[in-house]
Amino acid sequence: MNHRTATTLPPVALDDVRGARKMLTGVARVTAMEGSRRLSQLVGAPVHLKCENLQRTGSFKLRGAYVRIAGLLPEERAAGVVAASAGNHAQGVALASSLLGVRSTVFMPKGAPLPKISATEDYGAEVRLHGHVVDETLAAAQEYAERTGAVFIHPFDHPDVIAGQGTVGLEILEQCPEVRTIVVGIGGGGLAAGIAVAVKSLRPDVRVVGVQAEGAAAYVPSLAAGRPVVVEHPATMADGIRVGRPGDVPFALVEELVDEVRTVSEDALSTALLLCLERAKLVVEPAGASPVAALLSEPHAFEGPVVAVLSGGNVDPLLMQRILRHGLSAQGRYLAVRVRLTDRPGALAALLGVLSGVDANVLDVSHVRTDPRLGLTEAEVELHLETKGPAHCAEVGQALSRAGYTVIG
C-alpha cells in the first residue's frame, strides 16, 4: 500500500461517510450479511456475504446517487440531473431523483437490455437511447448537461458518491466486527474507495482487497504507473466493473487505502455466479460475484473472517442463461461435443445408447447430413450433455472412442 500525506488526500473522510449514512436513513436498506458454508470450507475461515444485490434497485448504486443528488443546491435541483449508464447507476439515479423530487434524464446505449431500460423508466427517469458503446452514451449525456444546465451525476468520480458507497463499510464493521479481510469488486473505484475510507479510519488492521476482471483491469496498470491510465477496449461479462479508466477521486483513495487489487478470469466469474445461485440461493450479477471469484481462485490467500461484497444482482435473463452454461462447462458439468458417424438408420439411436451407458444426460441434439466437409455416407451430430464433473467428461470421451466414433470437439 502506498502512503501519501494527508494534505494530498481527496476530500472524503470518515465524517463524510457518517454524514452520508444519516442522509440515507430510511432510504437505503441495511442489507443482510449471510454466512457461506461452502466458501468458509474453502478458505478455512468464516466467510460472509454482504448482500448489496438485495439493496433497493438491486445494487449499491442508490447509496452514492442519493447522497450526490441530495447535496445539490436548490437551483441545481431545479435544473434536473442527467446520467449515462447501461444498468445499475441508471436505476440508482432514477430512484434517488424520484425520492428527492428531482427530474432525471438517463442516457443508455441502444443495446441496453430491455429489463434495465424498463426498470429505469419505472423508477421515474426519462430514458434516451444513444450510441452503441458507453463512451458515446457518456458524451451524449455530457452534451445534454452543457446544453440544458442539468447536473451530470458521475457514477463514481465524485466525493459525495464515494461517501455514499462508503456506508457499506460502516455496516460491515457493525455486522461483522471480527472481520479481517473485505473483498470488493472494482470498476471505476467508487465502492472500494468508500469502503476503504470507512474501514481504514476505524479499523486500520482490516485488509481491503479489490477485484477486477482480467479483461478490464484498469487499476492494475494505473497503480503501477501511479496515475489513472486507460485500458483500451475493456472486455468482460462483468459489465458492472467494465471500466476503461479509474476515476481520479477514487483512484487516489484506492492507491492510499486499498491493500491489494487482484484479477479474476471469466471462468472464475461464471463459476462464482453459479455458486451464489446454487449454494447461497442468491441471484448475483457477474460484477457482484467478482469477490467470490477471487476466493474461489486462491482461497488460502485471504485471512479470515472474510466479508465478500456482492455489489449487485441486476443481470439480464438471457445473459444469465449464457453465464450459467459457461459456469457449468467450467466445472465439467456441461459438455458440448461433435461426433462424426455413418449416416444409416439407427446410427443416432446407437450413439445415444453409448451415452446412456455412461449416464450422460442429453440436453440437445443437432443432426447435420449435408455439408461440404462430410462424405457421401457421413453425418455429423452435435450433442449438448449434462455431466457430473471433469472425470465424467473424460469417461464420456473414452466411451465414444471405444465405440469407434470420431469425436471432433
N, C-alpha and C positions, 0 to 999 in steps of 0.2 A: 504494500500500500504506500503510495506516495504521500508525503506530508507537505502541506502548504501553510503559509502564515494565515492567521485569522483574518487579516485585512484583505486578503485576496479571495476569500470565500464569497460565493454568490449570496444574495440576501434571503436565505432560507435557514431558519434556526428552529430549535425546539419550540419556542414560544409561538412561532408561526403555525406549526403543526397543531399545537394545543388550541390555538385560536380557531383553526380550521375545524377541529373536532367539535367545538361548541357550535359553530355555524352549521355543521352537518347533523346536529342532534334532531331527530325526528324526520330527517331527510334520507340519509344513507343508513342501511342496516348494519348492525354489528354482526358480521357474518360468522357462521359456525366454524368451529375448529374440530375436525374429525380425525381420529386416530386411524392409521393404516397398518393392520397386522402384517400384510404381505411385505410392505416396504420396511417395516420395523425388523422383520426377519432378515431381509437382505442386508440392511445397513448394520444390524447388530445393536441397535439402539432405538428408542421410541421415535417414530416419525408421525407428524401430524400434518393434516392438510387444511390450509386456510382457504375457505370456500368462497372466494370472491365471484365465482361463477354463479353463486346464488344471490349476488347483490342485485338491487333494482337495475333494470336494463341489461342484466346478465354479465356485468363486468365492473371492475373498479373505477372505470372512467367517470362515472357520475360524481364521484368524490371531488376530483380536481375541477371538473367542468362547473360544478355548482359553486365552489369557492371562488373560482375566477369570475364568474358572472355576477355573483352576489357582491363582489368587491367593486363593481363598476360604479361610476358616478351617475347621478340621475340623468344627466344629459346623454351619457353613453348608453344607458339602458334604453332611453327613448329612441336612439338611432338603431337599436336592434343589434343582433350578433350574427356572425357568419362563420361557418367551419367547413373543412374539407375532410372527408373520411369515407372509407368503404365499409365501416362497421361500427365498432364499439364506441369510438369517440362521437360519431354522429348521433347515436342513441343517447349518450350521456348529455351532450349539449342540448338535444331536443327536449329531454325531460327536465333538465335543470332550468332551461329557459321558460318552459311552461309553468313550473312551480314558482318561478320568480316574476311571472307576468311579462316576460321579455320576448319580443318577436325574434324568431330564429330562421335562418336560411342555411341549409346544408347542401353542399355540392358533393355529389358522389359519382364515381366512374360509371360509364354506360353499362359496363359488365357486372355491376354490383349485384349480388344475389337478391332476388325478389323479396325473400323474408326480411332482409335487413332494410330494404327500402320501405317496405310496409310498416315495419316496427318504428322506424324513424318518423314517418308521417303520423303514425298513431300517437306518438309522444308529443306531437304538436308542431313539428318543423315543416317548413316548405322545402321539399327536396327538388334539386335541379341536377339533372344528369349531364355531365360534361366530361369529355376526354375518355381515353381508354386506359391510361395509366395514372397513378396517383399524382405525379408531377404536373400533368395537365389539369387535373382537378384542383390541385392546390393553387396553381396560377390563376385559374378562373375565380376561385374564392377570394384571393387577394385583390384581384382586379375589381371584383364586386365591392369589397370593403373600401377601396380607394374611391370608387365611383359614387357610392351611396352614403359613406360615413359609418357604415355598420362596423362594429368592433370584431376583428378577427380573433377567434379563440383557438390558440395553438394547442395541439393535443398533448405536448409535453414540455415545450421550451418556454415556461413562464413560472416565476416563483410561486404564484398563487396555486397553480395547477399542482406543482410539486408538493406544496404544503398540504393540499387536499389528499393527494395519494399517500402522503406520509402517515395519515391517520390509520392506515392498515398496520403500520409498525407499532403504534401505540396499542392497538387491540391485541396484536400478537404477544407483546410483553405481558399484558394483563391475563390473557387466556392461557399462556404457557410460560410462566415466569422462569422455569428451569431451562428454557431454550438455550442451545449453544450455537446452532447454525441456522440461518434463514436463507433459503434458496428461492430466487425470484427471477422470472424471465425479464430480459431487457430488449426493448426495441429502440425507441428514442431515448429512454432512460428515466422518464419521469417517476415511475413507480419505484424502481430500485433506488433512485436518489432520495425520494421522500422517505422510504422505509429506513434507509441508511441514516438520514438526519435524525429521525426519531430514535432509532435503536442505539446508535453510537453515542448520542447525547446522554442516554440513561444507562446503557449497558455496553460500554466500550469493549467488554470481553466477548460479546456475541459476534460471531463471524457472519458476514453478509456475502453471499456468493451470487453473482449474476449469471444468467444462462442465455446464450444466443444460438440460433440455428446456424449450422456451418455455412450455409449458402447466403447468409445475410448477417454476417458477424462484423458490423462496422466498429464496434467498440474495441475489438482486439487490436487492429492496426492503429486505431486512434490513441489508445492508451500507450502503445509502443512509441508513437510519434509525439505524445504529449499535447495533442490538439485534435479536435474533430477532423476526420478525413472522410472522404466519400468512397463508398464501395459501389462500383458500377453494377447495375443490373442485379440487385439482390434477389435471390430466388429461394423460396421455401414454401411449404404448405402452410406454415405458421404465419398467416398474413398479419396477425396482431403484433408480431415483432419483426416484420419485414420492413426495416427502415434502413435507408442507404447512408444516412449521416446522423451521428448523435446530435442532440440539441446542445447548444453552448452552455446553458444554465445547468442542465442535469449532468453534462459531461464533467464539469468542474467538481461537482459533488461526488459523482461516481469515482473519479480519479482520487479524490481525497479520502473517501469513506468506505467504498466497497473493497473488500479484501481480495476478490478474485473474480474474473469473468471466464466462464467455460463455454465450450461449444458442444452441440449435440447433432447427431445425424438425423436424416429424415426417417430412417428405420426406427431409431430410438424414439422419435416423436410419435410415430404411429403406434408403436408398442406401448408407450406410456398412456396414450389416449385410450387404447383398448383396456389397459389395466384399470384405469379410472372408471371406465364403464362397467367392466365385469366384476371387479373386486370391491370398489368403493361405491358403486351404483351412482356415479356422478357423471353427468354429461359435461365434458370439458373440451374447449377448442384446442387446436394444436399449440398455440402460443401459451395457453394456460397450462398445458401438460408439460411444457419445457422443463420446469424444475424436477418433475417426476422422471423425465427422460435422463436428466443428469444423474439422478440417484440410481437409476437402472444401469447406466453406462459404467459407473465407477462407484459402487455402493460404499466401499470402505474408505472413501476419501472425505467423508463428512462426519464430523464429531457430533454425537447426539446428546440430548434430544434435538431433532431436526424439525423445522417447520418449512413445508413447501407451499408456496403461494400459488393457488390455482386462480389465475388472474381473470379468466373469463370462460363463458360457456356458450357463446354465440357461434355456432357452427352450422353452415348450410347443410341440409339433409343429404344433398347429392354429394357434397364433399365428404361428409361423414361416411357415406357408403364406400367411397373410394379409399378413404383412410383406413377404415376397418378392414377392408380387404387387404390393403398393404400391410397392416399390422399382423393380420392372421398369417400372411405369407412370410413375414419376417420371423414369426415364431414357429414356422413349419407346420402350421395348421391349415394352410390353404396351398394347393399345388395346381399349377396350370401346365399341362404337357400336350405336345402334338405327337401323334403316333401315325406312322405310315403302315398301311396294311393292304392285302389283296382285296379288290372290290368284287366280292361274291356274296350270295345270300348267306346270312348267318354270321358273317365276319364281325359285324359290330356286336352282336349278341355274345360271341366268343370272347371278344375283348372285354366287354363289361363283366363277363363271368370271371376273368382273371382278376379284375379289380375287386369284385365281390369277395373273391377268395382271400384277399389280404385286408378285407374290412375297410376299403376306401369308399367313402360316400360320394357319389357322382352328383354334382350340383348342376352341371350344364354340359351339353354335348353339341358340337358343331361338326357337320359331316360335309367334306368337300370332295367332289368327284371330278370336276372339270377345272383343271389348272395346268398351265404350260409346264409346270415343274413336275407333274405327275405322269407316270407311264400309262399306257392304254388300260392296263388292268389294275391300276393302283387307286387308292383313295387315301385321304388324309383326314384324321379325326382330331379335333382339339377338345380336350377334356378339362373341366374345372372340378377339382376334387377337394373334399373336406378331409383333412388328415389329422393325425394325433401328435405331430411333432417331427423334428428332423429325422429321427430314427425310422419313423413310419414312412416318411417320404422316400428314404433310401430303400426301404423294403418294397415299396410300390415300384420303384425303378428297376430293382433286381427281378421282381416277379414278371414285369413286362419283357425284360431282356431274356429271361429263361423261356418265356413262351414264344420267343422268336420275333417279337415286334421291334421295329426300328423307332426308337424314341428320338425325336428331332429337337425337342426343347421343353 
